[in-house]
């Protein structure tokens, strides 16, 4: 009997089996959302690029430091983006947040600490040297590393790149993915099923999870129970894509021939027996430089395996150093179960605890072919292998469907 692979050990097998894509491209940083950075980015600018005011207030010189109740003549105004008037002895300059610090200024007094008349101000609270001044480069200095290779870029990263003037960046080229659904019983999305046939739901589901800026969906293919046709499909696609994601044909029945077809096409295959429910049989293969991921045919099992195996595989190929983690949740149900395997289930959020953790309900009666529970689910819940009883309030794990589309 093969050794069962623990859910938390899947990443080790992926790192052993798949190698990151080395091909990169240069793109505009403003359009980099979702892409994976291929090299460290160092700043070519100081941030802030000049001494600037941190508040709306009044710029004062050295002669007014450490004094309260001092009255100063008001001499002009410093606006962001404009050259400011200098601060002379016995005077102050009105200054707005972000404006350059005037020549002769040693501190900025907040406007709340000043009484202003028409032509003068009275400082109510003594100011210290450098108060409310953002110094040149105090946030980011020239040559500072602002982002490291492997970062899956999010909107805040794009904002940082813009702030330091990085107009283009090197990213890993998009990972090309194709899907293949095996089985005479399946019909393509949009076609009418014949007698004893069913709609192929796994391919559209996989495609929706592959709608990501770092990925390129190449095509969906449906192959009947024909070993030669399946081997030909593997050979053809291996020269076009980085990943072939299959569904069905993963067990050991007469019609389950994914391994045989891939081997006939010149590839290698490894069947992972995962210590999980559903989705125990998952295959990982290689044909030339192309990785093959074999998913179960049952829809919920395929969904779980796309999340647990497919996404880490795609992150590995893209060189992403940003693993996705399950969030803690609390049970809103009671269940007695046989321990031994990590179990995943459609979950609905019914509320939140005092710390913001979702309270999740378990939907359906189990079974990886059941689809109705997914209609009402908000995500996937997780029970660890050792758990034999769940009562309301127990700590579980959860990931929302909104997060499943992320790399």
N, C-alpha and C positions, 0 to 999 in steps of 0.2 A: 504494500500500500504506500503511495507516495507521501512524502512529508508535507504537511500542510504549511503554507506560507502565511505568517501573521500579517494582518492588515498594515501594521506600522513598519513592516520589513519590505513592502512593495517597492519603495524608493531605492533600496539597495539593489534589487534585481534590475530595475530600470537603468541605474547608473552603470551596472555591469554590462548591460545589453546594448544600450544606445549611446551614441557619442554626439556632442553638440555640433550643430551646423557651423562651419567655419567661414562661410561666404557672407560678406557684409556689404552694405551700401550706405551712401551718404544721403541724408534727407534733411529737409527743413525742420528745425527744431519745433517750430510752431505747429507742425503736422505730425508730431511724433507720439501722440497719445496712444498707449497700448503697445508700442514697439519696445524691443529689448535692446538696451544700450550695449554696443559691442566693444567699447573702450572707455577707460576713465575719462571724465571731463574735468579739466582744470580751468579756473577762471583766468581770463586775460584782463580783468578789470578789478578795481577796488569797489566794494559795496559797503557803505555808501561811497560814491566816487569823490565826494568832497565833504568837509565838515558841514553839518546841517542841523537845523533846529529840530528838536524832538517834540516841541509843543508850540501852540500859539502863545505868544508872550512878548517880552521886551528884551532886546539884546543890550547888555551893559558891559562897560569896560572894567579894567582892574581897579580903578579908583572907587568903584561902588561895591566891590566884593565884601562880604562879611558885615554889611551895614543894613540896619532896618530903620525905616523912617526917613531915609535919604531922598531928597527931591532932585530929579534930573530933567533936563530940557529934552523934549521930544523932537528928534531930528530924522524925519523921513520914515520909510517903510520898506521892509525886505519881503519881496514876493518870491515864491518858488519859480525857478526858471529864469530869473532876472538877476543882473549884477546888483548887489546891495550897496547902500551908502555906508561909509565907514562910521564907526563909533568913536567919538572924541571924548576927552575928559569932561565930566559933568553932564554927559548926555546919554540918551538911550534911543534905540531904533525899534519901532514896532516891527515884529517878525512873525511870519506864519509858519506852520509846520512844514518841514521839507525845504524851506528856503536856505540858501547858502549863508553861512555865518559871516557877518560883516567884518572887515578889517578892524582890528582893535577890540573886538568882542571877546570876553572871557567867560561869560555865562549868559543863560537865557532865563529870565524870571517868568514864571507862569502868569498869565493874565489875571488869574484869580488872586494873585498875591500883590496886585498893583492897584492903586487908586489913580485914575487918570483925569486930568483936567484938559483944557483945550490944547495947551502947548507944553505940558509937563506931566510927569508921572511921579508918584511917591511909592517907593519900594517898602512893602509892609513886612516882608520876611527876608532875612539876610540870605544871600546867595553864595554858594561856594564855587571855587574855580572849576570850570568845566561842566557846571550843572546844566542839564537839559540840552547838551550838545552831543550829537552823534558824530563820532570821529571817523575820518576817512579810513575805510577798510576794517572797521571794528567788527563788522558782520562777516565779510568775506574779503580776503586779501588776494592779490595777484599770485597765481600759481597754487592757490588752495584747490584741493580736489572737492568739487561740489557734488558730483554723482559718480558712482563706481560702475564698472562693467557688470552686466547682468541685471541691472535695474530694469524692471518692467515699468515703463514710464506712465505716470498718472498726471492729471491736470496740474497738481502742485509742482511736480518736477518740471513740466513745461514752463510754468511761471518762473521758476528759479533760472532756467536756461535763458529765458528772455531777459531777466534782470541783469545777468552778467554778460549780456551781449553775444551769446552763443547762437549764431544764426543757423548753422548746420551741425549735425552730429552723425557719427557712424552707428548704424544699427544692424542687427542680424537680419538677413533677408527673411521674407515671410516663409513660414513653414508650409509646404504644399501638401494637402491632404485629400485623399479620395476615399469614398466609402464603397463597400461591396456587401450586398445582402445575398445570402445563399438560401435557396429553397424553391422547389416548384410551386409551393403553396402561396408564394408571395407575388403580388402584382405591384407595379410601380405606382407611386403617388400620382393621383389623377386618373388612373385607369379603373375600369370596373372589374371587380373580382368575379371569376367564374365560380362554378359549383365547387365547393370544398377549398376555395382559395381565400386568402385574407390580404388586407392592405399591408404594405410594408410601412410600418410606423417608425422603425429604428433609424432608417436613413434620414428622413426629415428631422428627427429628433437630434441625431448626431450633427447634421448640417447646422441646425440652429445653435448648437453649442460651439460650432466652429466659426461662427460669425464674430471674428475678433481681428483687430488691426494687425496682429502679429501672425495671422494665419491666412492662407489662401485656399479656399475650397475649390478643388479642381473638377470634381464630378461624382455623381452617384451612379452605381452600377448594380444591376440585379442579375444574378446568375442562377440558373436552374440547377437541378441535381445532375450535373454533367462534369465529371472529373477533368476531362480534357479542356473544356471551356474555362473551368476555374483556373487551371494551370496556365492557360494562355493569358487570362486576365492578369494574373500575378506577374507574368513576364512582361507584359505590355506596360502595366502601370508602374512597375519598378523603375523604369527609365524616365518616368514623368513626374513622380511625386516623392516626397520624403517619408510619408506615412500612408499605409493602406489600412483602413479601419474596417474590419469585417464584422458581420453579425450572423449568428447561426453556424451550424456545422461544427460545434465545439465539443460535443460529447463523443461517445465511442460507438454509436449506432452505424448501421449500414449506410445511411445517408449523410453521415458526418465526416466530411473528407477534407476539411481545411488543411490539416497537416499534410495529407497525401498530395494535395494539389500544390501546395507551396514547395514541398520536397521535389516533386516532379519538375517544377519550374526552376530548380537549382537553389532554392532557399533553405534556411535552417529554421527549426521550430522548437519551441519549448512550451509545454503545457504547465501552467502554474495552477496548483490546487490551493486556492486561497481559503484561509480559515474564516470564512464569512458567509453570511446568508442574507440575500440571495447572491448569486454570481460566483459560485465556487470555481467553475472551470473558466480560466482566462488564458489565452495563448499569446505568446510573444515570439515574433519571428524576425528574420532578416533575409532580404534577398538583394544582394549587392549592397549599395549604401542605403537602401530603403528599409525602414522599420515596418513591421506588420503587427497590428494589435487585433487579436481575435476576441470579440465580445460574445456573450451568450445571446441567444435569440429572443428570450423572453424580455419584454420591454422594460420592466422595472429593473431587472437584473442588468440589462444593457446600460440603463441610465446610471445605476450605481457604479458599474465598472468603468464607464466613461469618466465619471468623477474621480474614482479612486486610482485608476490606472492610466486612463487616457490623458487626463490633464497633466499629471506628473511627467508622462512621456513627452508631451508637447513642450512643457517647460524645460525639460532636459535638452531637447533638440534646439530650442531657442536660446539656451544658455542663461535662462532666467535664474536669478539667485533669490527670488522672492517666493518661498513656499507658502501655500495657502493652508490655514489652520482651521480646524473645527471650532466653533464657538461653544462655550458652555450653555447649557439649557437645563430646565427643570421639568420633570415629568408632571403631566396633568392627567395621568391614567394609572390604573392598577393592572399588573400583569405578572403571571407566573409562567416561567419558561424553562426549557432545558438548557443549561449552560454548555459552553464548549466552543461556540462560534460567535464572532462579532456579528451582530444583526443590524440591518438597516431597514428603515420603514418609512412610508409616506407620513409626513407629520404636518399638523396644522397648529399655528400659533393661536392660543386662546387668551393670551395676556402676557404680562411681564411681572417679575418679582421686584422687590424694592431696589435691587441693584441693576435692573435693566435686562436681566437674563430672560429669554423667552420661556414661557410655559407652553409645552408642546403636548398635543394629543396624538396618539397612534391611530392611524386610519386603516380601515380594512382588517381582514382576518389573516393577512400574510399571503404569500404566493406571488411569485415574480411575474406571472402573466396577467395579473389583475391590473386594470387601468382605471376603473372608476375612482379608487381612492386618490389617484393623482389629480383628478379634476378639482378636488377640494383641498389639496395639500398646498402648503406654503414652502415646503422644502423636505429635506431628508433628515430623519432622526437616526441616532446611533446608540446602540447598547453594547457594552464591552462583553467579551467572550465569557468572563467569569460570572456575569450577573445571572442569577436565577429568579430574582423577584424584583419587581419595580413597584414602588408605591408613590403616590403624589408627593412631590417635593424632592425626590431623588435627583441627583445630578446626572445628566446625560449630555450628549453632544448633538449639535444641529448645524446644518448649513442651508441657507435659503436658496430657492431656485434662482433668485436674482443674482446670487453669487456664483452659480454654476456656469454662467456664461463668461466668467472671467478666466484668464489664463492662470 
